[in-house]
Amino acid sequence: MGVFSKKEDDATKMLKKALSLELDGQYQDAIDILNKAILIEPKNQAIWISEVRIYEKLGFKDVAKEIIEKGLATYPNSGFLWELKGDWDFKGGEIQESILSFDKSLTIDPNNAPLWIKKSNAYIILEKYQETLEALNVCISIDPRNLDALSRKLLCFNKLGNYQEIIKMIDDALSENPKEPTLWCEKGYCLYKLGRKHESNKALENACFLNPNISKVYLEKGISLYNKKIYQSAIETFEIGLLLDPNNWIIWYHKGLCHLCLDQNKDAIDIFEKGLLIHPKSADLWARKGFSLINTNQFQEAYEALDISLSINPNNEIARREIEIVTIALENMGIKPGSWDPIIHLDKEDPIKHPYSQSNIMNVKNNDKNKSGTIPPLNTELSTLKRDKNKETRVTCKTCGHVYCYNNLDVMNNITKKIDNTARFFGSLANSPIGGRKSEDTIDYKRCQKCGSRNIISEIIYFD
């Protein structure tokens, strides 16, 4: 026993020395010492892991993989080496192979709870949620309070739509921590999904009592998921926020953005309309609705939505960009912009139906704090907002004071010139006759036409 302890102690000292050399950048010396340490104490996991890490750091991934395989050839019953191989496979995107490696390690050490978590992660990536649950159940049987396992189990039940099981898990958590508002929110959401709206409302009321600003928590969490491009999870998070605060148009707006990113344009249109019922003076909501309508080839209604956005905020970049696109599309179809009877109506007699809000448009005044530009009255008919031929954009340069105007015809002519110039460029590459023609000068309407400054103010003006 004394000899074994001395070997183990020597190997540990050598490992520390190698780590010190690694920190100093003396990688080859560190590797030499680690190779000697492995011969003394081959069961020391840290030695193998350190050598693999150094080779990986140096960019010799093939060598690192060879070390793992060499170790397994020498010690095929080493659970930690199979786990190390599984980790390596997982990082390399070989998910199925990583599961096989984890299984071999678990055969040797079936009570390794963290390894069951790793196996469940692999199944989650493969979207095999039933197999994920089986791995997590084993982990929980070993470690009943493993929070990683419990959170992943919730994810699986959510993906499988098994809200009853989620409620059971949440109730267990609430028995230990009844004052956690997020647990009440999650329970309220599950009950809502099951159609148990009365119970859902009670759970959500508890959450709001414990934290009156809880809806903001879900808004921020949803935005974080949106920024990470985890759109479906963001949608589910925003849904909880809307159950808590159905009149929060900002949540409706971000939920609509998620549907847009998933190319679910019809759903996005419906959601933006619900947000507009609450805050019909939001230039961003109108702009995004117009963008969604373009994606579904509803150009006339898209034109109206974008035009309303610009009447609220002439500087809305999305609306300004998209209305140029839809104008060209309409012209190509032989339709003069604004020549049809209004499709969108803003009067109180024909509101967009809102499934959550009980007062429909009555709450608009209370949600009017976030204003943008000159906002038309709520009961203004679209006929006063639709694009008028006697309408121009007046630009004032804050740098030199130059004032000038342009209209949609100017913009269209400018776009046509850009298209022609592009055609000439490609024609020159193909030795086409069009390629020999001189390019026409185009205008950047985002710059002052006199001094070239971008420090400008734009506003829409109408004249008789």
C-alpha positions as a Python dict, from the first residue, in 0.01 Angstrom:
ca = {
    (1, 'M'): (0, 0, 0),
    (2, 'G'): (292, 231, 78),
    (3, 'V'): (447, 178, -268),
    (4, 'F'): (113, 259, -437),
    (5, 'S'): (79, 579, -233),
    (6, 'K'): (430, 690, -328),
    (7, 'K'): (358, 633, -699),
    (8, 'E'): (38, 828, -671),
    (9, 'D'): (217, 1109, -491),
    (10, 'D'): (495, 1121, -751),
    (11, 'A'): (243, 1134, -1034),
    (12, 'T'): (57, 1422, -865),
    (13, 'K'): (381, 1618, -825),
    (14, 'M'): (466, 1559, -1190),
    (15, 'L'): (118, 1676, -1292),
    (16, 'K'): (158, 1999, -1097),
    (17, 'K'): (497, 2056, -1259),
    (18, 'A'): (347, 1996, -1605),
    (19, 'L'): (62, 2240, -1536),
    (20, 'S'): (316, 2503, -1430),
    (21, 'L'): (515, 2449, -1752),
    (22, 'E'): (193, 2471, -1954),
    (23, 'L'): (112, 2807, -1798),
    (24, 'D'): (462, 2928, -1892),
    (25, 'G'): (407, 2815, -2251),
    (26, 'Q'): (665, 2533, -2230),
    (27, 'Y'): (430, 2283, -2388),
    (28, 'Q'): (681, 2021, -2506),
    (29, 'D'): (841, 1996, -2161),
    (30, 'A'): (493, 1965, -2009),
    (31, 'I'): (402, 1683, -2249),
    (32, 'D'): (726, 1494, -2171),
    (33, 'I'): (651, 1507, -1798),
    (34, 'L'): (287, 1401, -1851),
    (35, 'N'): (399, 1098, -2058),
    (36, 'K'): (621, 989, -1769),
    (37, 'A'): (340, 1050, -1519),
    (38, 'I'): (101, 829, -1720),
    (39, 'L'): (347, 539, -1694),
    (40, 'I'): (360, 582, -1316),
    (41, 'E'): (-13, 635, -1256),
    (42, 'P'): (-223, 545, -1565),
    (43, 'K'): (-551, 572, -1373),
    (44, 'N'): (-505, 941, -1296),
    (45, 'Q'): (-772, 1112, -1510),
    (46, 'A'): (-622, 1459, -1477),
    (47, 'I'): (-297, 1349, -1646),
    (48, 'W'): (-473, 1219, -1957),
    (49, 'I'): (-704, 1520, -1972),
    (50, 'S'): (-410, 1763, -1938),
    (51, 'E'): (-216, 1605, -2224),
    (52, 'V'): (-521, 1603, -2451),
    (53, 'R'): (-586, 1967, -2363),
    (54, 'I'): (-232, 2076, -2450),
    (55, 'Y'): (-239, 1908, -2790),
    (56, 'E'): (-580, 2058, -2857),
    (57, 'K'): (-448, 2402, -2755),
    (58, 'L'): (-158, 2360, -2998),
    (59, 'G'): (-402, 2272, -3277),
    (60, 'F'): (-298, 1906, -3299),
    (61, 'K'): (-649, 1765, -3269),
    (62, 'D'): (-561, 1443, -3449),
    (63, 'V'): (-280, 1380, -3199),
    (64, 'A'): (-516, 1450, -2910),
    (65, 'K'): (-763, 1198, -3048),
    (66, 'E'): (-482, 943, -3094),
    (67, 'I'): (-387, 983, -2728),
    (68, 'I'): (-743, 902, -2621),
    (69, 'E'): (-755, 599, -2852),
    (70, 'K'): (-410, 487, -2736),
    (71, 'G'): (-527, 509, -2377),
    (72, 'L'): (-839, 304, -2453),
    (73, 'A'): (-633, 42, -2636),
    (74, 'T'): (-416, 8, -2326),
    (75, 'Y'): (-694, 48, -2068),
    (76, 'P'): (-1022, -60, -2235),
    (77, 'N'): (-1201, -79, -1901),
    (78, 'S'): (-1128, 280, -1809),
    (79, 'G'): (-1460, 455, -1762),
    (80, 'F'): (-1312, 805, -1756),
    (81, 'L'): (-1126, 748, -2088),
    (82, 'W'): (-1451, 643, -2255),
    (83, 'E'): (-1611, 953, -2106),
    (84, 'L'): (-1323, 1164, -2239),
    (85, 'K'): (-1375, 1011, -2584),
    (86, 'G'): (-1747, 1086, -2559),
    (87, 'D'): (-1670, 1448, -2474),
    (88, 'W'): (-1434, 1467, -2770),
    (89, 'D'): (-1692, 1315, -3007),
    (90, 'F'): (-1959, 1553, -2877),
    (91, 'K'): (-1741, 1861, -2935),
    (92, 'G'): (-1660, 1732, -3285),
    (93, 'G'): (-2029, 1704, -3373),
    (94, 'E'): (-2026, 1322, -3377),
    (95, 'I'): (-2330, 1304, -3149),
    (96, 'Q'): (-2430, 943, -3210),
    (97, 'E'): (-2070, 831, -3159),
    (98, 'S'): (-2055, 1027, -2832),
    (99, 'I'): (-2361, 838, -2702),
    (100, 'L'): (-2186, 505, -2774),
    (101, 'S'): (-1878, 622, -2585),
    (102, 'F'): (-2087, 746, -2291),
    (103, 'D'): (-2269, 411, -2282),
    (104, 'K'): (-1941, 220, -2254),
    (105, 'S'): (-1834, 445, -1969),
    (106, 'L'): (-2171, 401, -1795),
    (107, 'T'): (-2142, 24, -1827),
    (108, 'I'): (-1827, 52, -1617),
    (109, 'D'): (-1962, 319, -1380),
    (110, 'P'): (-2344, 331, -1393),
    (111, 'N'): (-2368, 567, -1092),
    (112, 'N'): (-2193, 857, -1267),
    (113, 'A'): (-2478, 1112, -1246),
    (114, 'P'): (-2302, 1393, -1442),
    (115, 'L'): (-2235, 1148, -1726),
    (116, 'W'): (-2607, 1070, -1754),
    (117, 'I'): (-2653, 1446, -1798),
    (118, 'K'): (-2399, 1445, -2080),
    (119, 'K'): (-2581, 1159, -2248),
    (120, 'S'): (-2911, 1345, -2217),
    (121, 'N'): (-2751, 1651, -2381),
    (122, 'A'): (-2660, 1438, -2681),
    (123, 'Y'): (-3017, 1307, -2710),
    (124, 'I'): (-3155, 1662, -2684),
    (125, 'I'): (-2944, 1768, -2983),
    (126, 'L'): (-3082, 1468, -3176),
    (127, 'E'): (-3433, 1572, -3059),
    (128, 'K'): (-3489, 1228, -2908),
    (129, 'Y'): (-3680, 1351, -2605),
    (130, 'Q'): (-3812, 1015, -2485),
    (131, 'E'): (-3459, 876, -2470),
    (132, 'T'): (-3352, 1198, -2298),
    (133, 'L'): (-3614, 1144, -2027),
    (134, 'E'): (-3493, 787, -1969),
    (135, 'A'): (-3135, 909, -1916),
    (136, 'L'): (-3252, 1190, -1686),
    (137, 'N'): (-3467, 954, -1478),
    (138, 'V'): (-3161, 740, -1408),
    (139, 'C'): (-2964, 1053, -1312),
    (140, 'I'): (-3241, 1166, -1074),
    (141, 'S'): (-3259, 820, -918),
    (142, 'I'): (-2887, 860, -834),
    (143, 'D'): (-2908, 1228, -740),
    (144, 'P'): (-3271, 1333, -668),
    (145, 'R'): (-3181, 1702, -625),
    (146, 'N'): (-2979, 1737, -944),
    (147, 'L'): (-3101, 2074, -1078),
    (148, 'D'): (-2948, 2020, -1424),
    (149, 'A'): (-3145, 1699, -1463),
    (150, 'L'): (-3468, 1859, -1342),
    (151, 'S'): (-3437, 2157, -1579),
    (152, 'R'): (-3370, 1928, -1876),
    (153, 'K'): (-3664, 1714, -1779),
    (154, 'L'): (-3887, 2021, -1788),
    (155, 'L'): (-3753, 2098, -2136),
    (156, 'C'): (-3840, 1748, -2258),
    (157, 'F'): (-4194, 1756, -2117),
    (158, 'N'): (-4240, 2094, -2281),
    (159, 'K'): (-4119, 1962, -2618),
    (160, 'L'): (-4350, 1660, -2584),
    (161, 'G'): (-4641, 1880, -2473),
    (162, 'N'): (-4673, 1684, -2148),
    (163, 'Y'): (-4788, 1975, -1930),
    (164, 'Q'): (-4937, 1749, -1660),
    (165, 'E'): (-4593, 1616, -1575),
    (166, 'I'): (-4448, 1968, -1574),
    (167, 'I'): (-4716, 2079, -1328),
    (168, 'K'): (-4627, 1787, -1098),
    (169, 'M'): (-4261, 1889, -1100),
    (170, 'I'): (-4349, 2255, -1040),
    (171, 'D'): (-4578, 2160, -749),
    (172, 'D'): (-4290, 1967, -592),
    (173, 'A'): (-4070, 2274, -626),
    (174, 'L'): (-4343, 2502, -489),
    (175, 'S'): (-4381, 2284, -182),
    (176, 'E'): (-4024, 2381, -92),
    (177, 'N'): (-4030, 2738, -227),
    (178, 'P'): (-4388, 2871, -244),
    (179, 'K'): (-4276, 3235, -281),
    (180, 'E'): (-4089, 3192, -611),
    (181, 'P'): (-4293, 3393, -868),
    (182, 'T'): (-4138, 3229, -1176),
    (183, 'L'): (-4263, 2888, -1059),
    (184, 'W'): (-4617, 3025, -1037),
    (185, 'C'): (-4576, 3174, -1385),
    (186, 'E'): (-4463, 2842, -1532),
    (187, 'K'): (-4752, 2664, -1363),
    (188, 'G'): (-4998, 2924, -1492),
    (189, 'Y'): (-4866, 2877, -1846),
    (190, 'C'): (-4902, 2498, -1831),
    (191, 'L'): (-5256, 2525, -1693),
    (192, 'Y'): (-5341, 2770, -1972),
    (193, 'K'): (-5209, 2522, -2231),
    (194, 'L'): (-5435, 2255, -2078),
    (195, 'G'): (-5737, 2485, -2108),
    (196, 'R'): (-5771, 2529, -1732),
    (197, 'K'): (-5790, 2907, -1754),
    (198, 'H'): (-5946, 2973, -1413),
    (199, 'E'): (-5665, 2786, -1235),
    (200, 'S'): (-5415, 2951, -1469),
    (201, 'N'): (-5537, 3298, -1368),
    (202, 'K'): (-5502, 3213, -999),
    (203, 'A'): (-5144, 3096, -1047),
    (204, 'L'): (-5058, 3408, -1245),
    (205, 'E'): (-5220, 3630, -980),
    (206, 'N'): (-4994, 3469, -721),
    (207, 'A'): (-4692, 3546, -939),
    (208, 'C'): (-4793, 3912, -979),
    (209, 'F'): (-4858, 3945, -606),
    (210, 'L'): (-4509, 3813, -529),
    (211, 'N'): (-4348, 4030, -799),
    (212, 'P'): (-4559, 4307, -958),
    (213, 'N'): (-4296, 4350, -1233),
    (214, 'I'): (-4277, 3982, -1324),
    (215, 'S'): (-4396, 4041, -1683),
    (216, 'K'): (-4083, 4250, -1746),
    (217, 'V'): (-3874, 3951, -1638),
    (218, 'Y'): (-4031, 3740, -1912),
    (219, 'L'): (-3997, 4021, -2165),
    (220, 'E'): (-3624, 4049, -2094),
    (221, 'K'): (-3581, 3670, -2091),
    (222, 'G'): (-3765, 3643, -2424),
    (223, 'I'): (-3551, 3917, -2581),
    (224, 'S'): (-3239, 3737, -2460),
    (225, 'L'): (-3356, 3414, -2626),
    (226, 'Y'): (-3445, 3608, -2941),
    (227, 'N'): (-3095, 3759, -2955),
    (228, 'K'): (-2953, 3407, -2924),
    (229, 'K'): (-3180, 3301, -3216),
    (230, 'I'): (-3367, 3050, -2997),
    (231, 'Y'): (-3693, 3171, -3146),
    (232, 'Q'): (-3939, 2898, -3040),
    (233, 'S'): (-3834, 2917, -2677),
    (234, 'A'): (-3855, 3297, -2700),
    (235, 'I'): (-4213, 3270, -2830),
    (236, 'E'): (-4312, 3047, -2536),
    (237, 'T'): (-4149, 3294, -2295),
    (238, 'F'): (-4334, 3588, -2450),
    (239, 'E'): (-4660, 3390, -2421),
    (240, 'I'): (-4612, 3371, -2045),
    (241, 'G'): (-4545, 3745, -2041),
    (242, 'L'): (-4868, 3807, -2232),
    (243, 'L'): (-5068, 3595, -1990),
    (244, 'L'): (-4935, 3821, -1716),
    (245, 'D'): (-4978, 4146, -1909),
    (246, 'P'): (-5194, 4103, -2222),
    (247, 'N'): (-5192, 4478, -2293),
    (248, 'N'): (-4814, 4503, -2323),
    (249, 'W'): (-4770, 4586, -2692),
    (250, 'I'): (-4392, 4557, -2667),
    (251, 'I'): (-4424, 4185, -2587),
    (252, 'W'): (-4660, 4140, -2883),
    (253, 'Y'): (-4404, 4319, -3101),
    (254, 'H'): (-4114, 4093, -3003),
    (255, 'K'): (-4324, 3780, -3030),
    (256, 'G'): (-4412, 3885, -3385),
    (257, 'L'): (-4042, 3931, -3464),
    (258, 'C'): (-3978, 3570, -3360),
    (259, 'H'): (-4248, 3444, -3596),
    (260, 'L'): (-4094, 3655, -3874),
    (261, 'C'): (-3755, 3493, -3813),
    (262, 'L'): (-3921, 3150, -3835),
    (263, 'D'): (-4078, 3257, -4168),
    (264, 'Q'): (-4424, 3232, -4012),
    (265, 'N'): (-4549, 3550, -4177),
    (266, 'K'): (-4924, 3492, -4133),
    (267, 'D'): (-4877, 3436, -3760),
    (268, 'A'): (-4659, 3746, -3746),
    (269, 'I'): (-4927, 3958, -3914),
    (270, 'D'): (-5189, 3837, -3665),
    (271, 'I'): (-4961, 3916, -3370),
    (272, 'F'): (-4865, 4262, -3496),
    (273, 'E'): (-5236, 4338, -3540),
    (274, 'K'): (-5300, 4243, -3179),
    (275, 'G'): (-5022, 4475, -3073),
    (276, 'L'): (-5167, 4752, -3290),
    (277, 'L'): (-5505, 4718, -3124),
    (278, 'I'): (-5333, 4810, -2796),
    (279, 'H'): (-5102, 5075, -2943),
    (280, 'P'): (-5221, 5180, -3292),
    (281, 'K'): (-4972, 5466, -3295),
    (282, 'S'): (-4662, 5247, -3298),
    (283, 'A'): (-4464, 5313, -3615),
    (284, 'D'): (-4260, 4997, -3553),
    (285, 'L'): (-4565, 4771, -3535),
    (286, 'W'): (-4706, 4917, -3859),
    (287, 'A'): (-4367, 4881, -4029),
    (288, 'R'): (-4328, 4518, -3924),
    (289, 'K'): (-4683, 4441, -4029),
    (290, 'G'): (-4608, 4593, -4368),
    (291, 'F'): (-4291, 4387, -4397),
    (292, 'S'): (-4486, 4068, -4316),
    (293, 'L'): (-4755, 4156, -4572),
    (294, 'I'): (-4488, 4197, -4841),
    (295, 'N'): (-4364, 3847, -4760),
    (296, 'T'): (-4717, 3714, -4825),
    (297, 'N'): (-4748, 3917, -5150),
    (298, 'Q'): (-5022, 4142, -5008),
    (299, 'F'): (-4863, 4450, -5163),
    (300, 'Q'): (-5153, 4694, -5147),
    (301, 'E'): (-5221, 4637, -4778),
    (302, 'A'): (-4844, 4637, -4714),
    (303, 'Y'): (-4822, 4977, -4883),
    (304, 'E'): (-5095, 5116, -4657),
    (305, 'A'): (-4935, 4975, -4340),
    (306, 'L'): (-4595, 5120, -4431),
    (307, 'D'): (-4751, 5451, -4524),
    (308, 'I'): (-4922, 5472, -4184),
    (309, 'S'): (-4587, 5392, -4019),
    (310, 'L'): (-4423, 5681, -4203),
    (311, 'S'): (-4708, 5918, -4119),
    (312, 'I'): (-4634, 5844, -3752),
    (313, 'N'): (-4256, 5847, -3782),
    (314, 'P'): (-4110, 5965, -4115),
    (315, 'N'): (-3767, 5842, -4006),
    (316, 'N'): (-3864, 5477, -3953),
    (317, 'E'): (-3589, 5302, -4147),
    (318, 'I'): (-3779, 4978, -4206),
    (319, 'A'): (-4085, 5154, -4342),
    (320, 'R'): (-3877, 5387, -4562),
    (321, 'R'): (-3684, 5096, -4711),
    (322, 'E'): (-3978, 4862, -4761),
    (323, 'I'): (-4215, 5121, -4911),
    (324, 'E'): (-3966, 5176, -5193),
    (325, 'I'): (-3966, 4801, -5261),
    (326, 'V'): (-4344, 4766, -5252),
    (327, 'T'): (-4387, 5075, -5471),
    (328, 'I'): (-4174, 4916, -5742),
    (329, 'A'): (-4368, 4589, -5706),
    (330, 'L'): (-4700, 4771, -5749),
    (331, 'E'): (-4573, 4968, -6049),
    (332, 'N'): (-4455, 4644, -6212),
    (333, 'M'): (-4807, 4508, -6159),
    (334, 'G'): (-4952, 4817, -6328),
    (335, 'I'): (-5104, 4947, -6003),
    (336, 'K'): (-5063, 5309, -5905),
    (337, 'P'): (-4985, 5336, -5531),
    (338, 'G'): (-5282, 5469, -5335),
    (339, 'S'): (-5527, 5433, -5626),
    (340, 'W'): (-5746, 5168, -5459),
    (341, 'D'): (-6012, 5190, -5190),
    (342, 'P'): (-5858, 5170, -4839),
    (343, 'I'): (-5803, 4820, -4707),
    (344, 'I'): (-5696, 4917, -4355),
    (345, 'H'): (-5942, 5115, -4143),
    (346, 'L'): (-5851, 5286, -3819),
    (347, 'D'): (-6199, 5380, -3694),
    (348, 'K'): (-6337, 5252, -3362),
    (349, 'E'): (-6630, 5075, -3528),
    (350, 'D'): (-6406, 4819, -3695),
    (351, 'P'): (-6134, 4725, -3447),
    (352, 'I'): (-5898, 4432, -3484),
    (353, 'K'): (-6035, 4158, -3260),
    (354, 'H'): (-5811, 4091, -2962),
    (355, 'P'): (-5858, 3753, -2788),
    (356, 'Y'): (-5699, 3863, -2461),
    (357, 'S'): (-5799, 4223, -2400),
    (358, 'Q'): (-6149, 4265, -2256),
    (359, 'S'): (-6172, 4636, -2333),
    (360, 'N'): (-6030, 4616, -2687),
    (361, 'I'): (-5943, 4967, -2799),
    (362, 'M'): (-6052, 5135, -2474),
    (363, 'N'): (-5708, 5090, -2318),
    (364, 'V'): (-5527, 5279, -2593),
    (365, 'K'): (-5501, 5602, -2393),
    (366, 'N'): (-5331, 5418, -2109),
    (367, 'N'): (-5073, 5271, -2345),
    (368, 'D'): (-4994, 5598, -2517),
    (369, 'K'): (-4678, 5686, -2326),
    (370, 'N'): (-4432, 5556, -2584),
    (371, 'K'): (-4500, 5798, -2869),
    (372, 'S'): (-4306, 5824, -3191),
    (373, 'G'): (-4316, 6131, -3412),
    (374, 'T'): (-4640, 6308, -3502),
    (375, 'I'): (-4920, 6065, -3418),
    (376, 'P'): (-5256, 6099, -3598),
    (377, 'P'): (-5578, 6075, -3393),
    (378, 'L'): (-5705, 5723, -3337),
    (379, 'N'): (-6031, 5780, -3527),
    (380, 'T'): (-5858, 5927, -3834),
    (381, 'E'): (-5970, 5747, -4151),
    (382, 'L'): (-5707, 5590, -4369),
    (383, 'S'): (-5813, 5819, -4653),
    (384, 'T'): (-5634, 6102, -4471),
    (385, 'L'): (-5326, 5885, -4419),
    (386, 'K'): (-5290, 5706, -4750),
    (387, 'R'): (-5014, 5816, -4981),
    (388, 'D'): (-5108, 6135, -5158),
    (389, 'K'): (-4959, 6237, -5489),
    (390, 'N'): (-4914, 6588, -5340),
    (391, 'K'): (-4669, 6463, -5079),
    (392, 'E'): (-4296, 6520, -5047),
    (393, 'T'): (-4013, 6462, -4805),
    (394, 'R'): (-3850, 6783, -4688),
    (395, 'V'): (-3489, 6750, -4571),
    (396, 'T'): (-3302, 7001, -4356),
    (397, 'C'): (-2927, 6964, -4313),
    (398, 'K'): (-2821, 7045, -3958),
    (399, 'T'): (-2461, 7092, -4073),
    (400, 'C'): (-2493, 7351, -4350),
    (401, 'G'): (-2861, 7453, -4323),
    (402, 'H'): (-2946, 7348, -4680),
    (403, 'V'): (-3316, 7263, -4732),
    (404, 'Y'): (-3445, 7056, -5025),
    (405, 'C'): (-3738, 6827, -5111),
    (406, 'Y'): (-3794, 6504, -5301),
    (407, 'N'): (-4094, 6281, -5370),
    (408, 'N'): (-4157, 5915, -5443),
    (409, 'L'): (-4113, 5969, -5816),
    (410, 'D'): (-3760, 6094, -5748),
    (411, 'V'): (-3691, 5786, -5535),
    (412, 'M'): (-3827, 5551, -5802),
    (413, 'N'): (-3618, 5718, -6074),
    (414, 'N'): (-3314, 5687, -5852),
    (415, 'I'): (-3380, 5315, -5795),
    (416, 'T'): (-3429, 5264, -6169),
    (417, 'K'): (-3089, 5424, -6233),
    (418, 'K'): (-2929, 5191, -5978),
    (419, 'I'): (-3085, 4890, -6147),
    (420, 'D'): (-2968, 5013, -6489),
    (421, 'N'): (-2617, 5069, -6358),
    (422, 'T'): (-2609, 4715, -6221),
    (423, 'A'): (-2725, 4582, -6558),
    (424, 'R'): (-2448, 4779, -6731),
    (425, 'F'): (-2189, 4637, -6493),
    (426, 'F'): (-2286, 4277, -6559),
    (427, 'G'): (-2325, 4355, -6927),
    (428, 'S'): (-1965, 4473, -6939),
    (429, 'L'): (-1854, 4144, -6786),
    (430, 'A'): (-2044, 3953, -7055),
    (431, 'N'): (-1929, 4185, -7339),
    (432, 'S'): (-2292, 4281, -7397),
    (433, 'P'): (-2374, 4606, -7589),
    (434, 'I'): (-2542, 4742, -7276),
    (435, 'G'): (-2209, 4719, -7098),
    (436, 'G'): (-2061, 4993, -7309),
    (437, 'R'): (-2308, 5256, -7192),
    (438, 'K'): (-2202, 5510, -6930),
    (439, 'S'): (-2340, 5467, -6578),
    (440, 'E'): (-2584, 5733, -6458),
    (441, 'D'): (-2529, 5931, -6138),
    (442, 'T'): (-2753, 5828, -5848),
    (443, 'I'): (-2851, 6015, -5533),
    (444, 'D'): (-2802, 5913, -5172),
    (445, 'Y'): (-3111, 6060, -5006),
    (446, 'K'): (-2965, 5988, -4662),
    (447, 'R'): (-2701, 6258, -4723),
    (448, 'C'): (-2729, 6635, -4767),
    (449, 'Q'): (-2726, 6710, -5141),
    (450, 'K'): (-2504, 7015, -5082),
    (451, 'C'): (-2238, 6920, -4823),
    (452, 'G'): (-2281, 6542, -4808),
    (453, 'S'): (-2347, 6531, -4432),
    (454, 'R'): (-2567, 6256, -4284),
    (455, 'N'): (-2673, 6490, -4003),
    (456, 'I'): (-3015, 6562, -4156),
    (457, 'I'): (-3379, 6586, -4043),
    (458, 'S'): (-3653, 6446, -4269),
    (459, 'E'): (-4024, 6521, -4250),
    (460, 'I'): (-4328, 6445, -4464),
    (461, 'I'): (-4512, 6752, -4604),
    (462, 'Y'): (-4842, 6777, -4792),
    (463, 'F'): (-4950, 7053, -5028),
    (464, 'D'): (-5256, 7136, -5237),
}
